[in-house]
Amino acid sequence: MSARFGLSIGLTIAAVAVGGWRMLVPGADSASSGVSDGVSALVSTTMRAAFTGAQASLDAQHNATGSYAGGVVQPPISLVRADASSYCVQIAQGAVLQHLEGPDGAPTPGAC
């Protein structure tokens, strides 16, 4: 065992002993909050990614035809309404429902 390896093990043990264990255990900081912030962040990130894909698909439809009507989005996104100048898509992930009114909107809680 080299001195460098021994030093690295020693520093790791010291960091864990001082409180660095929170970095090593996912969700340790939010264990008392009821709903994990990590889970909320994951759901939010998943929803944003789905909205980004839907926006790209609907923008392609608009560029091709001059209207958002007839656009296709992939599940779990639902296209609630679309016309020549705007659209509304929504997604439900468990009990969380969000929608986006486009083309320039941002994800917002609730239905279209």
C-alpha positions as CSV (number, residue, x, y, z in Angstrom):
1,M,0.0,0.0,0.0
2,S,1.5,3.3,-1.0
3,A,1.7,6.4,1.2
4,R,-0.6,8.3,-1.2
5,F,-3.3,5.6,-1.0
6,G,-3.1,5.6,2.8
7,L,-3.3,9.4,3.0
8,S,-6.4,9.4,0.7
9,I,-8.1,6.7,2.9
10,G,-7.2,8.7,6.0
11,L,-8.6,12.0,4.6
12,T,-11.8,10.2,3.5
13,I,-12.4,8.8,7.0
14,A,-11.7,12.2,8.6
15,A,-14.2,13.9,6.2
16,V,-16.9,11.4,6.9
17,A,-16.3,11.7,10.7
18,V,-16.6,15.5,10.5
19,G,-19.9,15.4,8.6
20,G,-19.0,14.7,5.1
21,W,-21.2,11.6,5.2
22,R,-24.1,13.8,4.1
23,M,-22.4,14.0,0.7
24,L,-22.1,10.2,0.5
25,V,-25.8,9.5,1.4
26,P,-28.3,10.8,-1.2
27,G,-31.2,12.6,0.4
28,A,-29.7,12.7,3.9
29,D,-30.2,16.5,4.1
30,S,-33.9,16.2,3.2
31,A,-34.8,13.1,5.3
32,S,-36.9,15.1,7.7
33,S,-38.8,17.2,5.1
34,G,-41.4,14.6,4.4
35,V,-40.9,14.7,0.6
36,S,-37.3,14.5,-0.5
37,D,-36.0,17.5,-2.3
38,G,-34.0,15.1,-4.5
39,V,-37.2,13.5,-5.7
40,S,-38.9,16.9,-6.3
41,A,-35.9,18.0,-8.3
42,L,-35.9,14.8,-10.3
43,V,-39.6,15.2,-11.2
44,S,-39.1,18.8,-12.1
45,T,-36.1,18.0,-14.3
46,T,-38.1,15.2,-16.0
47,M,-41.0,17.5,-16.7
48,R,-38.7,20.3,-18.1
49,A,-37.1,17.8,-20.4
50,A,-40.5,16.5,-21.6
51,F,-41.7,20.1,-22.2
52,T,-38.5,20.9,-24.2
53,G,-39.1,17.9,-26.5
54,A,-42.8,18.9,-27.0
55,Q,-41.8,22.5,-27.7
56,A,-39.3,21.4,-30.3
57,S,-41.9,19.1,-32.0
58,L,-44.5,21.9,-32.0
59,D,-42.0,24.4,-33.3
60,A,-41.1,22.1,-36.2
61,Q,-44.9,21.7,-36.9
62,H,-45.3,25.5,-36.9
63,N,-42.2,26.0,-39.2
64,A,-43.5,23.5,-41.7
65,T,-47.2,24.5,-41.8
66,G,-47.5,27.9,-40.2
67,S,-49.7,26.6,-37.4
68,Y,-49.3,24.6,-34.2
69,A,-52.5,22.7,-35.0
70,G,-52.0,19.1,-35.9
71,G,-48.7,18.9,-34.0
72,V,-47.8,15.6,-32.3
73,V,-46.2,15.3,-28.9
74,Q,-44.9,12.1,-27.2
75,P,-46.3,10.7,-24.0
76,P,-46.3,11.6,-21.1
77,I,-47.0,15.0,-22.6
78,S,-50.6,15.7,-23.7
79,L,-51.4,18.4,-26.3
80,V,-54.5,20.0,-24.9
81,R,-55.0,22.7,-27.5
82,A,-53.2,24.1,-30.5
83,D,-54.1,26.7,-33.1
84,A,-52.2,29.0,-35.6
85,S,-50.4,31.0,-33.0
86,S,-50.4,29.2,-29.7
87,Y,-50.6,25.8,-27.9
88,C,-51.0,24.3,-24.4
89,V,-49.4,21.1,-23.3
90,Q,-49.5,19.4,-20.0
91,I,-47.9,16.6,-18.1
92,A,-48.8,14.6,-15.0
93,Q,-46.2,12.8,-13.0
94,G,-47.9,11.2,-10.0
95,A,-49.8,13.9,-8.2
96,V,-47.9,16.7,-9.9
97,L,-49.6,18.4,-12.8
98,Q,-47.9,21.1,-14.9
99,H,-48.7,22.8,-18.1
100,L,-46.9,25.1,-20.6
101,E,-48.6,27.6,-22.8
102,G,-46.5,28.2,-25.8
103,P,-44.7,29.2,-27.7
104,D,-42.9,31.4,-25.1
105,G,-44.4,30.1,-21.8
106,A,-42.7,28.5,-18.9
107,P,-43.9,25.4,-17.0
108,T,-46.6,26.3,-14.5
109,P,-48.5,24.2,-11.9
110,G,-51.9,23.0,-12.8
111,A,-53.9,22.1,-15.9
112,C,-54.2,24.1,-19.2
